[in-house]
C-alpha cells in the first residue's frame, strides 16, 4: 500500500542514534508535532 | 526546522549511523533511524529492492499523523531544504497558498462553501 497525501503516515518503531546514544523511536512519539521524515540511501555519503 | 521534528532514515544499521556521526557528522541535532529490515522504506514506497537502499524521499507529516506532502527523487539529486521549509511554512498556516508562495506573502481568499454546487 502506497503512502498518500491526506492519509495516515505508516507507523513505525526503529532503533537509531540520538546525539551519540542508541534509542528506540516511534513515529507516534511526535504526535502533535510536525514531522519531516526523510529517507536517504547510505551513511557516509553526502545527503 | 520551524518547530518540526526532523527524522532521518536509511537502511544502514544503528552502528553504522553512530560511526558516521562520530567520524564525519559531529553533533547532529536530529535522530538517525536504522531501517535495517527495510520494512519502513518499503512501506513508504521508497525502497530500491535491488540495492536494498532507500530513494531520497521526504515526507511531511502533520500533528494529526496525516501525510500532507511528499517528494521522492532519485539517488543522483539532493533535496532542496528551502523547498521543504516553504512547504512546512505553507502547510502550517492552514491557509490557501498560491503557486510559488513564500512565507510572509499574502494568502488566497478562502473558497466560498457553496462553490461548485
Backbone of each chain as nested JSON, in Angstrom:
{
  "chains": [
    {"id": "A", "residues": [
      {"number": 1, "name": "UNK", "atoms": {"N": [0.842, -1.202, 0.0], "CA": [0.0, 0.0, 0.0], "C": [0.869, 1.242, 0.0]}},
      {"number": 2, "name": "UNK", "atoms": {"N": [0.616, 2.1, -0.957], "CA": [1.465, 3.282, -1.087], "C": [1.004, 4.39, -0.143]}},
      {"number": 3, "name": "UNK", "atoms": {"N": [1.932, 5.233, 0.183], "CA": [1.619, 6.401, 1.009], "C": [0.846, 7.413, 0.172]}},
      {"number": 4, "name": "UNK", "atoms": {"N": [-0.176, 7.998, 0.757], "CA": [-0.959, 9.007, 0.05], "C": [-1.085, 10.256, 0.888]}},
      {"number": 5, "name": "UNK", "atoms": {"N": [-1.095, 11.396, 0.207], "CA": [-1.337, 12.654, 0.89], "C": [-2.757, 12.635, 1.456]}},
      {"number": 6, "name": "UNK", "atoms": {"N": [-2.874, 13.105, 2.683], "CA": [-4.143, 13.136, 3.418], "C": [-4.541, 11.801, 4.014]}},
      {"number": 7, "name": "UNK", "atoms": {"N": [-3.632, 10.83, 3.969], "CA": [-3.842, 9.542, 4.638], "C": [-2.822, 9.417, 5.767]}},
      {"number": 8, "name": "UNK", "atoms": {"N": [-3.12, 8.581, 6.762], "CA": [-2.193, 8.439, 7.886], "C": [-0.813, 7.956, 7.432]}},
      {"number": 9, "name": "UNK", "atoms": {"N": [0.222, 8.539, 8.0], "CA": [1.583, 8.081, 7.731], "C": [1.758, 6.71, 8.374]}},
      {"number": 10, "name": "UNK", "atoms": {"N": [2.324, 5.737, 7.642], "CA": [2.525, 4.414, 8.234], "C": [3.332, 4.503, 9.528]}},
      {"number": 11, "name": "UNK", "atoms": {"N": [2.837, 3.823, 10.559], "CA": [3.509, 3.847, 11.86], "C": [4.798, 3.042, 11.794]}},
      {"number": 12, "name": "UNK", "atoms": {"N": [5.765, 3.391, 12.636], "CA": [6.984, 2.583, 12.726], "C": [7.644, 2.788, 14.083]}},
      {"number": 13, "name": "UNK", "atoms": {"N": [8.443, 1.798, 14.437], "CA": [9.33, 1.938, 15.587], "C": [10.694, 1.428, 15.158]}},
      {"number": 14, "name": "UNK", "atoms": {"N": [11.713, 2.268, 15.276], "CA": [13.051, 1.911, 14.803], "C": [14.096, 2.267, 15.849]}},
      {"number": 15, "name": "UNK", "atoms": {"N": [15.189, 1.495, 15.845], "CA": [16.352, 1.885, 16.638], "C": [17.076, 2.978, 15.889]}},
      {"number": 16, "name": "UNK", "atoms": {"N": [17.766, 3.804, 16.622], "CA": [18.506, 4.854, 15.949], "C": [19.502, 5.514, 16.862]}},
      {"number": 17, "name": "UNK", "atoms": {"N": [20.088, 6.562, 16.355], "CA": [21.087, 7.315, 17.099], "C": [20.546, 8.707, 17.361]}},
      {"number": 18, "name": "UNK", "atoms": {"N": [20.52, 9.058, 18.648], "CA": [20.134, 10.411, 19.046], "C": [21.321, 10.994, 19.798]}},
      {"number": 19, "name": "UNK", "atoms": {"N": [21.867, 12.08, 19.279], "CA": [23.126, 12.579, 19.841], "C": [24.192, 11.526, 19.581]}},
      {"number": 20, "name": "UNK", "atoms": {"N": [24.694, 10.917, 20.643], "CA": [25.677, 9.837, 20.463], "C": [25.19, 8.551, 21.108]}},
      {"number": 21, "name": "UNK", "atoms": {"N": [23.874, 8.475, 21.313], "CA": [23.335, 7.299, 22.006], "C": [22.322, 6.553, 21.154]}},
      {"number": 22, "name": "UNK", "atoms": {"N": [22.223, 5.249, 21.43], "CA": [21.224, 4.437, 20.75], "C": [19.885, 4.591, 21.462]}},
      {"number": 23, "name": "UNK", "atoms": {"N": [18.842, 4.757, 20.669], "CA": [17.494, 4.864, 21.247], "C": [16.458, 4.31, 20.297]}},
      {"number": 24, "name": "UNK", "atoms": {"N": [15.326, 3.895, 20.858], "CA": [14.194, 3.466, 20.021], "C": [13.284, 4.66, 19.807]}},
      {"number": 25, "name": "UNK", "atoms": {"N": [12.836, 4.812, 18.582], "CA": [11.976, 5.95, 18.265], "C": [10.753, 5.48, 17.495]}},
      {"number": 26, "name": "UNK", "atoms": {"N": [9.605, 5.952, 17.942], "CA": [8.345, 5.659, 17.249], "C": [7.854, 6.936, 16.585]}},
      {"number": 27, "name": "UNK", "atoms": {"N": [7.2, 6.783, 15.449], "CA": [6.614, 7.965, 14.821], "C": [5.614, 8.617, 15.781]}},
      {"number": 28, "name": "UNK", "atoms": {"N": [4.882, 7.778, 16.517], "CA": [3.848, 8.313, 17.42], "C": [4.442, 9.104, 18.592]}},
      {"number": 29, "name": "UNK", "atoms": {"N": [5.764, 8.997, 18.813], "CA": [6.415, 9.833, 19.841], "C": [6.211, 11.319, 19.531]}},
      {"number": 30, "name": "UNK", "atoms": {"N": [5.963, 11.617, 18.264], "CA": [5.901, 13.02, 17.829], "C": [4.485, 13.46, 17.477]}},
      {"number": 31, "name": "UNK", "atoms": {"N": [3.506, 12.708, 17.952], "CA": [2.113, 13.105, 17.731], "C": [1.915, 14.516, 18.291]}},
      {"number": 32, "name": "UNK", "atoms": {"N": [1.227, 15.358, 17.521], "CA": [1.037, 16.742, 17.951], "C": [2.114, 17.679, 17.421]}},
      {"number": 33, "name": "UNK", "atoms": {"N": [3.104, 17.113, 16.748], "CA": [4.16, 17.941, 16.139], "C": [4.225, 17.682, 14.638]}},
      {"number": 34, "name": "UNK", "atoms": {"N": [4.704, 18.657, 13.921], "CA": [5.027, 18.417, 12.516], "C": [6.3, 17.586, 12.457]}},
      {"number": 35, "name": "UNK", "atoms": {"N": [6.318, 16.64, 11.507], "CA": [7.491, 15.78, 11.343], "C": [7.973, 15.858, 9.896]}},
      {"number": 36, "name": "UNK", "atoms": {"N": [9.26, 16.07, 9.74], "CA": [9.902, 15.969, 8.423], "C": [10.68, 14.66, 8.425]}},
      {"number": 37, "name": "UNK", "atoms": {"N": [10.116, 13.652, 7.752], "CA": [10.731, 12.329, 7.708], "C": [11.467, 12.205, 6.389]}},
      {"number": 38, "name": "UNK", "atoms": {"N": [12.781, 12.039, 6.452], "CA": [13.492, 11.922, 5.173], "C": [14.301, 10.63, 5.096]}},
      {"number": 39, "name": "UNK", "atoms": {"N": [14.213, 9.996, 3.936], "CA": [14.984, 8.783, 3.654], "C": [16.198, 9.162, 2.811]}},
      {"number": 40, "name": "UNK", "atoms": {"N": [17.295, 8.479, 3.069], "CA": [18.499, 8.682, 2.256], "C": [19.137, 7.315, 2.04]}},
      {"number": 41, "name": "UNK", "atoms": {"N": [19.916, 7.17, 0.972], "CA": [20.352, 5.817, 0.608], "C": [21.415, 5.2, 1.514]}},
      {"number": 42, "name": "UNK", "atoms": {"N": [22.378, 5.985, 1.969], "CA": [23.55, 5.331, 2.552], "C": [24.323, 6.278, 3.46]}},
      {"number": 43, "name": "UNK", "atoms": {"N": [24.711, 5.757, 4.636], "CA": [25.613, 6.513, 5.511], "C": [26.943, 6.786, 4.794]}},
      {"number": 44, "name": "UNK", "atoms": {"N": [27.646, 7.74, 5.251], "CA": [28.974, 8.11, 4.726], "C": [28.922, 8.608, 3.283]}},
      {"number": 45, "name": "UNK", "atoms": {"N": [27.739, 9.083, 2.869], "CA": [27.648, 9.745, 1.564], "C": [26.955, 11.085, 1.794]}},
      {"number": 46, "name": "UNK", "atoms": {"N": [27.193, 12.069, 0.943], "CA": [26.542, 13.367, 1.136], "C": [25.032, 13.223, 0.945]}},
      {"number": 47, "name": "UNK", "atoms": {"N": [24.257, 13.769, 1.881], "CA": [22.788, 13.677, 1.797], "C": [22.281, 14.691, 0.775]}}
    ]},
    {"id": "B", "residues": [
      {"number": 1, "name": "UNK", "atoms": {"N": [13.73, 22.786, 12.784], "CA": [13.234, 23.257, 11.488], "C": [11.8, 23.753, 11.641]}},
      {"number": 2, "name": "UNK", "atoms": {"N": [11.602, 25.019, 11.902], "CA": [10.268, 25.626, 12.062], "C": [9.428, 24.917, 13.126]}},
      {"number": 3, "name": "UNK", "atoms": {"N": [10.081, 24.402, 14.15], "CA": [9.37, 23.698, 15.213], "C": [8.991, 22.284, 14.84]}},
      {"number": 4, "name": "UNK", "atoms": {"N": [9.345, 21.861, 13.624], "CA": [9.055, 20.492, 13.202], "C": [10.189, 19.569, 13.646]}},
      {"number": 5, "name": "UNK", "atoms": {"N": [9.826, 18.316, 13.892], "CA": [10.832, 17.325, 14.247], "C": [11.385, 16.692, 12.979]}},
      {"number": 6, "name": "UNK", "atoms": {"N": [12.688, 16.729, 12.805], "CA": [13.321, 16.094, 11.649], "C": [13.773, 14.692, 12.035]}},
      {"number": 7, "name": "UNK", "atoms": {"N": [13.479, 13.708, 11.172], "CA": [13.925, 12.327, 11.384], "C": [14.573, 11.825, 10.099]}},
      {"number": 8, "name": "UNK", "atoms": {"N": [15.8, 11.351, 10.191], "CA": [16.482, 10.779, 9.033], "C": [16.447, 9.259, 9.113]}},
      {"number": 9, "name": "UNK", "atoms": {"N": [16.221, 8.612, 7.976], "CA": [16.146, 7.146, 7.946], "C": [16.949, 6.594, 6.779]}},
      {"number": 10, "name": "UNK", "atoms": {"N": [17.741, 5.563, 7.037], "CA": [18.331, 4.788, 5.944], "C": [18.279, 3.323, 6.343]}},
      {"number": 11, "name": "UNK", "atoms": {"N": [18.678, 2.449, 5.42], "CA": [18.65, 1.017, 5.718], "C": [19.958, 0.553, 6.366]}},
      {"number": 12, "name": "UNK", "atoms": {"N": [20.812, 1.492, 6.718], "CA": [22.03, 1.144, 7.448], "C": [21.685, 0.731, 8.881]}},
      {"number": 13, "name": "UNK", "atoms": {"N": [22.643, 0.112, 9.566], "CA": [22.45, -0.263, 10.966], "C": [22.676, 0.944, 11.866]}},
      {"number": 14, "name": "UNK", "atoms": {"N": [22.21, 0.835, 13.118], "CA": [22.442, 1.922, 14.067], "C": [23.946, 2.074, 14.348]}},
      {"number": 15, "name": "UNK", "atoms": {"N": [24.677, 0.976, 14.204], "CA": [26.127, 1.033, 14.438], "C": [26.803, 1.88, 13.364]}},
      {"number": 16, "name": "UNK", "atoms": {"N": [26.344, 1.681, 12.133], "CA": [26.86, 2.485, 11.026], "C": [26.514, 3.959, 11.24]}},
      {"number": 17, "name": "UNK", "atoms": {"N": [25.278, 4.214, 11.697], "CA": [24.858, 5.598, 11.954], "C": [25.791, 6.274, 12.96]}},
      {"number": 18, "name": "UNK", "atoms": {"N": [26.049, 5.56, 14.065], "CA": [26.871, 6.171, 15.115], "C": [28.305, 6.393, 14.613]}},
      {"number": 19, "name": "UNK", "atoms": {"N": [28.812, 5.439, 13.837], "CA": [30.16, 5.592, 13.282], "C": [30.215, 6.821, 12.37]}},
      {"number": 20, "name": "UNK", "atoms": {"N": [29.151, 7.022, 11.607], "CA": [29.086, 8.161, 10.681], "C": [29.064, 9.469, 11.477]}},
      {"number": 21, "name": "UNK", "atoms": {"N": [28.24, 9.466, 12.531], "CA": [28.162, 10.657, 13.386], "C": [29.536, 10.954, 13.974]}},
      {"number": 22, "name": "UNK", "atoms": {"N": [30.175, 9.916, 14.496], "CA": [31.465, 10.113, 15.162], "C": [32.576, 10.513, 14.197]}},
      {"number": 23, "name": "UNK", "atoms": {"N": [32.556, 9.921, 13.004], "CA": [33.679, 10.144, 12.095], "C": [33.491, 11.343, 11.169]}},
      {"number": 24, "name": "UNK", "atoms": {"N": [32.243, 11.672, 10.851], "CA": [32.06, 12.732, 9.853], "C": [31.094, 13.837, 10.258]}},
      {"number": 25, "name": "UNK", "atoms": {"N": [29.955, 13.444, 10.821], "CA": [28.894, 14.437, 11.003], "C": [29.107, 15.328, 12.217]}},
      {"number": 26, "name": "UNK", "atoms": {"N": [29.727, 14.757, 13.255], "CA": [29.823, 15.515, 14.503], "C": [28.471, 15.508, 15.185]}},
      {"number": 27, "name": "UNK", "atoms": {"N": [28.165, 16.559, 15.941], "CA": [26.89, 16.605, 16.667], "C": [25.742, 16.84, 15.705]}},
      {"number": 28, "name": "UNK", "atoms": {"N": [24.799, 15.901, 15.689], "CA": [23.634, 16.014, 14.812], "C": [22.427, 16.404, 15.681]}},
      {"number": 29, "name": "UNK", "atoms": {"N": [21.604, 17.315, 15.186], "CA": [20.517, 17.834, 16.023], "C": [19.229, 17.013, 15.909]}},
      {"number": 30, "name": "UNK", "atoms": {"N": [19.227, 15.993, 15.055], "CA": [18.027, 15.17, 14.912], "C": [18.43, 13.688, 14.868]}},
      {"number": 31, "name": "UNK", "atoms": {"N": [17.477, 12.791, 15.156], "CA": [17.782, 11.364, 15.171], "C": [18.046, 10.792, 13.776]}},
      {"number": 32, "name": "UNK", "atoms": {"N": [18.912, 9.804, 13.717], "CA": [19.09, 8.982, 12.512], "C": [18.561, 7.594, 12.843]}},
      {"number": 33, "name": "UNK", "atoms": {"N": [17.593, 7.129, 12.078], "CA": [16.95, 5.849, 12.375], "C": [17.444, 4.755, 11.438]}},
      {"number": 34, "name": "UNK", "atoms": {"N": [17.524, 3.543, 11.99], "CA": [18.063, 2.405, 11.25], "C": [16.931, 1.488, 10.81]}},
      {"number": 35, "name": "UNK", "atoms": {"N": [16.593, 1.567, 9.54], "CA": [15.554, 0.695, 8.975], "C": [16.24, -0.542, 8.405]}},
      {"number": 36, "name": "UNK", "atoms": {"N": [16.877, -1.272, 9.291], "CA": [17.763, -2.366, 8.878], "C": [17.004, -3.484, 8.15]}},
      {"number": 37, "name": "UNK", "atoms": {"N": [15.74, -3.686, 8.5], "CA": [14.938, -4.718, 7.836], "C": [14.309, -4.193, 6.54]}},
      {"number": 38, "name": "UNK", "atoms": {"N": [14.458, -2.896, 6.286], "CA": [13.955, -2.234, 5.066], "C": [12.436, -2.182, 4.996]}},
      {"number": 39, "name": "UNK", "atoms": {"N": [11.781, -2.532, 6.088], "CA": [10.323, -2.593, 6.105], "C": [9.688, -1.209, 5.957]}},
      {"number": 40, "name": "UNK", "atoms": {"N": [10.282, -0.239, 6.649], "CA": [9.694, 1.103, 6.638], "C": [9.881, 1.762, 5.268]}},
      {"number": 41, "name": "UNK", "atoms": {"N": [11.071, 1.62, 4.7], "CA": [11.324, 2.186, 3.367], "C": [10.353, 1.585, 2.356]}},
      {"number": 42, "name": "UNK", "atoms": {"N": [10.116, 0.283, 2.5], "CA": [9.194, -0.398, 1.588], "C": [7.777, 0.154, 1.762]}},
      {"number": 43, "name": "UNK", "atoms": {"N": [7.382, 0.309, 3.021], "CA": [6.024, 0.769, 3.301], "C": [5.797, 2.193, 2.787]}},
      {"number": 44, "name": "UNK", "atoms": {"N": [6.835, 2.99, 2.826], "CA": [6.714, 4.364, 2.33], "C": [6.955, 4.455, 0.813]}},
      {"number": 45, "name": "UNK", "atoms": {"N": [7.233, 3.299, 0.188], "CA": [7.356, 3.264, -1.267], "C": [8.652, 3.839, -1.8]}},
      {"number": 46, "name": "UNK", "atoms": {"N": [9.715, 3.837, -0.975], "CA": [10.971, 4.432, -1.427], "C": [12.125, 3.417, -1.49]}},
      {"number": 47, "name": "UNK", "atoms": {"N": [11.798, 2.119, -1.319], "CA": [12.878, 1.12, -1.294], "C": [13.28, 0.698, -2.702]}},
      {"number": 48, "name": "UNK", "atoms": {"N": [14.563, 0.785, -2.993], "CA": [15.107, 0.196, -4.218], "C": [15.501, -1.234, -3.862]}},
      {"number": 49, "name": "UNK", "atoms": {"N": [14.672, -2.192, -4.298], "CA": [14.826, -3.567, -3.829], "C": [16.205, -4.15, -4.182]}},
      {"number": 50, "name": "UNK", "atoms": {"N": [16.675, -3.922, -5.403], "CA": [17.952, -4.498, -5.844], "C": [19.109, -3.989, -5.005]}},
      {"number": 51, "name": "UNK", "atoms": {"N": [19.045, -2.697, -4.708], "CA": [20.141, -2.051, -3.98], "C": [19.977, -2.226, -2.467]}},
      {"number": 52, "name": "UNK", "atoms": {"N": [18.751, -2.457, -2.049], "CA": [18.482, -2.561, -0.612], "C": [18.603, -1.222, 0.089]}},
      {"number": 53, "name": "UNK", "atoms": {"N": [18.444, -0.147, -0.676], "CA": [18.597, 1.198, -0.109], "C": [17.398, 2.058, -0.494]}},
      {"number": 54, "name": "UNK", "atoms": {"N": [17.23, 3.132, 0.242], "CA": [16.07, 3.999, 0.037], "C": [16.388, 5.145, -0.917]}},
      {"number": 55, "name": "UNK", "atoms": {"N": [15.4, 5.492, -1.722], "CA": [15.474, 6.716, -2.526], "C": [15.423, 7.929, -1.6]}},
      {"number": 56, "name": "UNK", "atoms": {"N": [15.699, 9.095, -2.142], "CA": [15.634, 10.316, -1.34], "C": [14.186, 10.79, -1.263]}},
      {"number": 57, "name": "UNK", "atoms": {"N": [13.47, 10.203, -0.334], "CA": [12.069, 10.566, -0.131], "C": [11.942, 11.46, 1.085]}},
      {"number": 58, "name": "UNK", "atoms": {"N": [11.099, 12.467, 0.972], "CA": [10.861, 13.392, 2.085], "C": [9.36, 13.465, 2.325]}},
      {"number": 59, "name": "UNK", "atoms": {"N": [8.936, 13.188, 3.556], "CA": [7.509, 13.145, 3.886], "C": [7.21, 14.154, 4.977]}},
      {"number": 60, "name": "UNK", "atoms": {"N": [6.251, 15.025, 4.718], "CA": [5.832, 15.999, 5.722], "C": [4.56, 15.476, 6.377]}},
      {"number": 61, "name": "UNK", "atoms": {"N": [4.647, 15.25, 7.671], "CA": [3.56, 14.622, 8.426], "C": [3.023, 15.626, 9.437]}},
      {"number": 62, "name": "UNK", "atoms": {"N": [1.708, 15.824, 9.42], "CA": [1.092, 16.814, 10.296], "C": [0.953, 16.322, 11.724]}},
      {"number": 63, "name": "UNK", "atoms": {"N": [0.59, 17.233, 12.633], "CA": [0.434, 16.898, 14.053], "C": [-0.604, 15.795, 14.286]}},
      {"number": 64, "name": "UNK", "atoms": {"N": [-1.527, 15.622, 13.327], "CA": [-2.559, 14.588, 13.432], "C": [-2.113, 13.265, 12.808]}},
      {"number": 65, "name": "UNK", "atoms": {"N": [-0.852, 13.203, 12.336], "CA": [-0.324, 11.956, 11.785], "C": [-0.638, 11.726, 10.317]}},
      {"number": 66, "name": "UNK", "atoms": {"N": [-1.258, 12.723, 9.674], "CA": [-1.551, 12.579, 8.243], "C": [-0.377, 13.065, 7.402]}},
      {"number": 67, "name": "UNK", "atoms": {"N": [-0.11, 12.347, 6.311], "CA": [0.893, 12.813, 5.347], "C": [0.301, 14.016, 4.622]}},
      {"number": 68, "name": "UNK", "atoms": {"N": [1.015, 15.124, 4.587], "CA": [0.486, 16.334, 3.958], "C": [1.208, 16.687, 2.653]}},
      {"number": 69, "name": "UNK", "atoms": {"N": [2.408, 16.157, 2.489], "CA": [3.161, 16.386, 1.244], "C": [4.303, 15.381, 1.212]}},
      {"number": 70, "name": "UNK", "atoms": {"N": [4.703, 14.988, 0.006], "CA": [5.944, 14.221, -0.087], "C": [6.599, 14.43, -1.434]}},
      {"number": 71, "name": "UNK", "atoms": {"N": [7.888, 14.268, -1.451], "CA": [8.63, 14.258, -2.702], "C": [9.59, 13.078, -2.652]}},
      {"number": 72, "name": "UNK", "atoms": {"N": [9.786, 12.453, -3.805], "CA": [10.748, 11.363, -3.903], "C": [11.6, 11.632, -5.121]}},
      {"number": 73, "name": "UNK", "atoms": {"N": [12.898, 11.589, -4.936], "CA": [13.763, 11.766, -6.093], "C": [14.836, 10.691, -6.127]}},
      {"number": 74, "name": "UNK", "atoms": {"N": [15.412, 10.544, -7.291], "CA": [16.42, 9.51, -7.497], "C": [17.696, 9.849, -6.722]}},
      {"number": 75, "name": "UNK", "atoms": {"N": [18.567, 8.854, -6.646], "CA": [19.752, 8.969, -5.795], "C": [20.695, 10.09, -6.212]}},
      {"number": 76, "name": "UNK", "atoms": {"N": [20.631, 10.464, -7.486], "CA": [21.646, 11.373, -8.007], "C": [21.399, 12.843, -7.678]}},
      {"number": 77, "name": "UNK", "atoms": {"N": [20.208, 13.155, -7.147], "CA": [19.896, 14.566, -6.918], "C": [19.543, 14.825, -5.456]}},
      {"number": 78, "name": "UNK", "atoms": {"N": [20.191, 15.785, -4.882], "CA": [19.93, 16.138, -3.489], "C": [18.639, 16.921, -3.339]}},
      {"number": 79, "name": "UNK", "atoms": {"N": [18.183, 17.014, -2.094], "CA": [16.935, 17.718, -1.783], "C": [17.124, 19.227, -1.77]}},
      {"number": 80, "name": "UNK", "atoms": {"N": [16.003, 19.941, -1.836], "CA": [16.02, 21.379, -1.603], "C": [15.469, 21.65, -0.199]}},
      {"number": 81, "name": "UNK", "atoms": {"N": [16.355, 21.958, 0.717], "CA": [15.926, 22.276, 2.085], "C": [14.996, 23.48, 2.058]}},
      {"number": 82, "name": "UNK", "atoms": {"N": [15.295, 24.408, 1.168], "CA": [14.481, 25.61, 1.031], "C": [13.029, 25.264, 0.684]}},
      {"number": 83, "name": "UNK", "atoms": {"N": [12.853, 24.318, -0.21], "CA": [11.504, 23.918, -0.611], "C": [10.788, 23.205, 0.53]}},
      {"number": 84, "name": "UNK", "atoms": {"N": [11.517, 22.389, 1.286], "CA": [10.911, 21.696, 2.435], "C": [10.424, 22.736, 3.45]}},
      {"number": 85, "name": "UNK", "atoms": {"N": [11.25, 23.744, 3.71], "CA": [10.865, 24.808, 4.655], "C": [9.642, 25.567, 4.146]}},
      {"number": 86, "name": "UNK", "atoms": {"N": [9.623, 25.827, 2.84], "CA": [8.486, 26.543, 2.247], "C": [7.204, 25.74, 2.426]}},
      {"number": 87, "name": "UNK", "atoms": {"N": [7.282, 24.433, 2.184], "CA": [6.096, 23.583, 2.315], "C": [5.611, 23.512, 3.755]}},
      {"number": 88, "name": "UNK", "atoms": {"N": [6.546, 23.322, 4.682], "CA": [6.149, 23.262, 6.101], "C": [5.506, 24.582, 6.505]}},
      {"number": 89, "name": "UNK", "atoms": {"N": [6.119, 25.697, 6.11], "CA": [5.555, 27.015, 6.437], "C": [4.153, 27.152, 5.879]}},
      {"number": 90, "name": "UNK", "atoms": {"N": [3.975, 26.789, 4.626], "CA": [2.684, 26.941, 3.961], "C": [1.63, 26.052, 4.619]}},
      {"number": 91, "name": "UNK", "atoms": {"N": [1.982, 24.794, 4.87], "CA": [1.02, 23.864, 5.476], "C": [0.617, 24.324, 6.868]}},
      {"number": 92, "name": "UNK", "atoms": {"N": [1.596, 24.859, 7.614], "CA": [1.308, 25.279, 8.984], "C": [0.34, 26.461, 9.043]}},
      {"number": 93, "name": "UNK", "atoms": {"N": [0.293, 27.264, 7.994], "CA": [-0.613, 28.413, 8.029], "C": [-2.069, 27.98, 7.98]}},
      {"number": 94, "name": "UNK", "atoms": {"N": [-2.344, 26.821, 7.332], "CA": [-3.723, 26.371, 7.183], "C": [-4.508, 27.219, 6.191]}},
      {"number": 95, "name": "UNK", "atoms": {"N": [-3.817, 28.126, 5.516], "CA": [-4.475, 28.992, 4.532], "C": [-4.21, 28.502, 3.113]}},
      {"number": 96, "name": "UNK", "atoms": {"N": [-4.87, 29.147, 2.16], "CA": [-4.629, 28.821, 0.755], "C": [-3.401, 29.587, 0.28]}},
      {"number": 97, "name": "UNK", "atoms": {"N": [-2.377, 28.838, -0.084], "CA": [-1.123, 29.457, -0.502], "C": [-0.964, 29.262, -2.008]}},
      {"number": 98, "name": "UNK", "atoms": {"N": [-0.884, 30.352, -2.747], "CA": [-0.792, 30.226, -4.207], "C": [0.556, 29.656, -4.65]}},
      {"number": 99, "name": "UNK", "atoms": {"N": [0.638, 29.345, -5.943], "CA": [1.879, 28.82, -6.517], "C": [3.039, 29.746, -6.197]}},
      {"number": 100, "name": "UNK", "atoms": {"N": [4.136, 29.166, -5.814], "CA": [5.335, 29.962, -5.547], "C": [5.271, 30.773, -4.268]}},
      {"number": 101, "name": "UNK", "atoms": {"N": [4.255, 30.525, -3.448], "CA": [4.088, 31.273, -2.183], "C": [5.35, 31.185, -1.329]}},
      {"number": 102, "name": "UNK", "atoms": {"N": [5.709, 32.31, -0.752], "CA": [6.831, 32.338, 0.197], "C": [6.303, 32.884, 1.523]}},
      {"number": 103, "name": "UNK", "atoms": {"N": [6.909, 32.464, 2.644], "CA": [6.472, 32.97, 3.949], "C": [6.423, 34.494, 3.964]}},
      {"number": 104, "name": "UNK", "atoms": {"N": [5.318, 35.037, 4.482], "CA": [5.144, 36.488, 4.555], "C": [4.301, 37.047, 3.424]}},
      {"number": 105, "name": "UNK", "atoms": {"N": [4.142, 36.251, 2.373], "CA": [3.338, 36.718, 1.234], "C": [1.848, 36.479, 1.493]}},
      {"number": 106, "name": "UNK", "atoms": {"N": [0.977, 37.212, 0.769], "CA": [-0.467, 37.085, 1.024], "C": [-1.026, 35.722, 0.62]}},
      {"number": 107, "name": "UNK", "atoms": {"N": [-2.102, 35.342, 1.311], "CA": [-2.798, 34.094, 1.0], "C": [-3.896, 34.375, -0.014]}},
      {"number": 108, "name": "UNK", "atoms": {"N": [-4.456, 33.332, -0.587], "CA": [-5.651, 33.468, -1.399], "C": [-6.855, 33.528, -0.466]}},
      {"number": 109, "name": "UNK", "atoms": {"N": [-7.924, 34.214, -0.883], "CA": [-9.126, 34.235, -0.039], "C": [-9.721, 32.828, 0.048]}},
      {"number": 110, "name": "UNK", "atoms": {"N": [-10.36, 32.5, 1.177], "CA": [-10.973, 31.176, 1.321], "C": [-12.007, 30.934, 0.23]}},
      {"number": 111, "name": "UNK", "atoms": {"N": [-12.13, 29.689, -0.191], "CA": [-13.112, 29.35, -1.21], "C": [-14.494, 29.323, -0.548]}},
      {"number": 112, "name": "UNK", "atoms": {"N": [-15.472, 30.066, -1.099], "CA": [-16.817, 30.05, -0.503], "C": [-17.371, 28.634, -0.46]}},
      {"number": 113, "name": "UNK", "atoms": {"N": [-18.155, 28.335, 0.59], "CA": [-18.609, 26.963, 0.837], "C": [-19.516, 26.413, -0.262]}},
      {"number": 114, "name": "UNK", "atoms": {"N": [-20.255, 27.305, -0.947], "CA": [-21.208, 26.805, -1.947], "C": [-20.606, 26.698, -3.346]}},
      {"number": 115, "name": "UNK", "atoms": {"N": [-19.284, 26.897, -3.458], "CA": [-18.633, 26.805, -4.763], "C": [-18.737, 25.383, -5.314]}},
      {"number": 116, "name": "UNK", "atoms": {"N": [-19.021, 25.306, -6.615], "CA": [-19.041, 24.007, -7.27], "C": [-20.379, 23.301, -7.156]}},
      {"number": 117, "name": "UNK", "atoms": {"N": [-21.386, 23.991, -6.609], "CA": [-22.699, 23.33, -6.489], "C": [-23.615, 23.795, -7.614]}}
    ]}
  ]
}
